[in-house]
Amino acid sequence: MIRFAVLGSGSGGNAAVVQCGGVRLMVDAGLSAKQLCLRLLQVGIDPSSLDGILLTHEHGDHVRGLKTFLKKHPVPVYANHDTRRELAIQGLTEGTWRTFETARSFAIGDAEIDSFTVHHDAVDPVGYVICNHSRQLGMVSDAGHVTRSMTERLRGLHGLFVEANYDMDLLDSDTKRPWQTKQRIASRHGHLSNDQVAELLRDISHPGLGRVVLGHLSSDCNQPDLAMGRLRACLEEIGHGHVGLHCACQHEPTDWFDL
């Protein structure tokens, strides 16, 4: 059995929690340590009961609360070599580190973890597929474009958490961001748009995919109804209207999603 909840997702900070059999994992720690603890408790998880923290990459909105959280709750932290080295450069040395090779599988109790490369402007960003027996959950955040290898690794999932950062029309018309920032967001090492996520779902959807949760929506350049509408239309067009869609938000945790 796998279930997951998103503690918060957006430019202000990202974190999720996954229960995989008897294992409890937090994926990223980009909220403040106080909020991480409060939101874990909101979904019924004692922060001290975590079996590990998986990091996707070293950017602040994914690790902001980690150092302070670990002072009170010294759980193992799993990261690839480059991400761990970058965080050490930034002064984060607390925690019991577990370093893995990108694209190699490893186990944490009942959970089998596969990491895979994504393209983003970080040192070595990854996504994860978390498996328990025959159930699989994919976790993708901060990926500038969808690669063939990424698509292949996400086939056969029962649940997916994926960023849908921006709507292209809203990004184009945004007056708050300079042109260079817009170029970075839409670049091959930036973020995924609603249209890119739709194309990913077109490739990987199947009858066993039960839940897709969208995260990291821009507060200025996307809207939940736009993202949900675009993806719902795509899923219905390809005959997979059964898939449950949900948008995670920045300010409160989602409910649990069972796979």
N, C-alpha and C positions, 0 to 999 in steps of 0.2 A: 504493500500500500504506500502510495505517495500522496501527500497533500502539501499545499504551499499557500502562503499569504504574502502580499507585498506590504511592507511596513511604510513605505513612502517612495515616490519616484518622481523625479523632475530635476531641473537644474539646481534646486536647493539641496538635493541629497537623495541617495538611492540605497535601499536595503530591502531584502526579502528574507523570509524564513521558510525552510523546507523541512518537513518531517518525512523521513524515508525509513519505513519499518520502525526500529527503535532508535534511529539516529536523528538528531536535530541539528540542522546546519543553518547558519546565516550566510547569505550571499551578499557581499559588500557591506560597508558600514559608513555610508556617506552622510547619515544624519548625526546630530550631536549625540554624545554618549547618553545624555539624559533622555533624549527622545527615543533612542534605540531601546533603552531599558523600559521606558513607559509603554512603547508600542508593542514590544515583546509581551509584556504583562497583559496588555489589552487583548492580545490574541491567545492568551493562556499559556505563555511560555516563560518559565523562570530563566532569566539571562544566564544564571550559573549552570543551567542544565544543558547548554549548547555543547555539542561535541566538536564543533569546529566552525571557522569562518572561512569561506571561499572568497578570494578577491579576483575580480575580473581585470582590473588595471589600477594604476596608481593615482588617478586624478582625484582632486579633493572631494568632488561630489560623490565619490565612491569609497573614500577612506577617512573622511573628515573626523568621525567620532571614534576611530579605531584605537588610537593611543590612549585616550582617557578611559574608554570602555575596558581595555585590557588591564588597566591598573586595578580594577575591582573584580574583573571576571577574566582571569588569565587562561583563556581557552586556546587550543591550537589554531594557528593561522596558516592557511594553505594558499600558496602563490607560486608562480613560476620564477625561475632564477632572476630574470631581468626585472620583474616587478618587485621582488624582494630587495634586490640591490638598489633600485631607485628609491624605495621607501627608506632603506637604511641611509642613503644619501640625505634624505629629507629629515633624518633624525628619529625615525620610528624603529626602535629596537626592542620594545616590549613584546612579550608574547612568546609562545613556544612555536617556532617556525617549522613548517613542513613544506619543503620545496619539491616541486614536481617538474617534469619535462613536459612542455606543451605538446599536445597530441598523444600523450601517453596516458593510459588508464591507471587509476589507483582506487583503493577501497578505503572507506571510513565505516567500519562496522558493517551494517547491512547495506550500505549505499555503495554502488559502483559509480565512479566519477570519470567521465571522459571530458577532456578539455580540447578545444579546437581554436585555431587562429581566426581572429576577426581583424578587419582593417579599420584602424582608428589612430588618431595622432597621440598614441601612448607608446611606451617602449616595447611591450609585447602583450597586447590585450588579447583576452580569450573569452569564449563563451563556454558553457557547460551543458552536458547532458547527464542527468542524474538518474540512475536506474536502480530499481528494486524488483528483482525477479523479472517479470515480463512488462513492468510499467516503466515508462520513460518520460522525463520532464526536461525540456530544453529551456535554457536561460541565455538570452542574448541582449546585451546592452551596449550602446555606443559602437555601432558598426557603420562605416561610411558607405558600404555597398555590399550586396549579397554575392558571394563567390560560389563557384561550383562546388568546392569542397565543403563549404558551410552548408549549402543546400543538401548535399549528400548526407552529411552528419545529422541533419535535422529530420530526415525521413523516418517514418515509423513512430513518431512521438504520440503520446496520449495527452500531453499538455505542453503549452509553450508560453513563456513570458518573453516578450520582445518589445524593443523600443519602437515607437512610431512618433518620431520627434517633431516633424513638421509637415504642413501642407504646402506644396510648392507655390501656389498662388498667394497664400498668406505671407510666405517668406519673401517672395518677390515684391510684394506691396508694403512690407514692413518699413517704417520710417525711423525706427529707433536704432537699427543696426547699420553700421557702415558696410559698404560693398565688400570689403575684405572679410568681414565676419560672415556675411551671407555666403561668400565663396567657400569659406572654411566649413560651414555647416553642411553645404550641399556637395562638398568634395568627396572623393573616394576614401578619404580618411576622416570624414566628419560624422554625420548621423544619418539614420534611415528615415525616409519620408513615408507617408501613408501609401503612396503608389508602390514604393519598393517593397514594403511589407505585404501588400496585396499580391505582388508577383511571387514573393517567397511562398505565401500561402497557396497560391495557384499550383506551385510545384510540389509542395509537401503534404497537402491536405489529403486525408484518407478517411474511411469510415470510423476508424478507431480514435481519431483526434477529437477529444471531447471539449477542450477548453483552450482558448487563447486569451491572454491578458496583456493589454497594451500598457507600456510604461514610457517614462521620460518624455511625455508630451510637453512641448513648448507652451508656456502660458501666453505668448504673443503670436506664435506662428502655427498654432494648431488648436483644435477644439475637439472635445470628446465626440460630439455628434458628427463632425466631419470624418474623423478617424473611423468611428464605428460604422458610419454609413458606407464609407468606401470599402471597408473590409467585408461588411455584411453582404453588399452587392456582389463582391467577388466570390464569396463562399457560395451564395445562392446560385450564381451563374454556373459554377462548376459542380453543382449538385451536392454540396456539403453544408447546407443550411442548418444542419443539426448542431454545428459547432457553437458552443457558448462563447460569447464575446464579452469582455469587461475592460474598462479603463481604470487603471490604478491612478491615484492622485498624490499630490505632494503632502497634504496636510493630515491625512489619517490612513490607518491601515485598511486593507481590504478584508473581507471575510476569508475564511479558508476555502480553498478549492480542492476538492477530492478528485483523484484520477483513478 
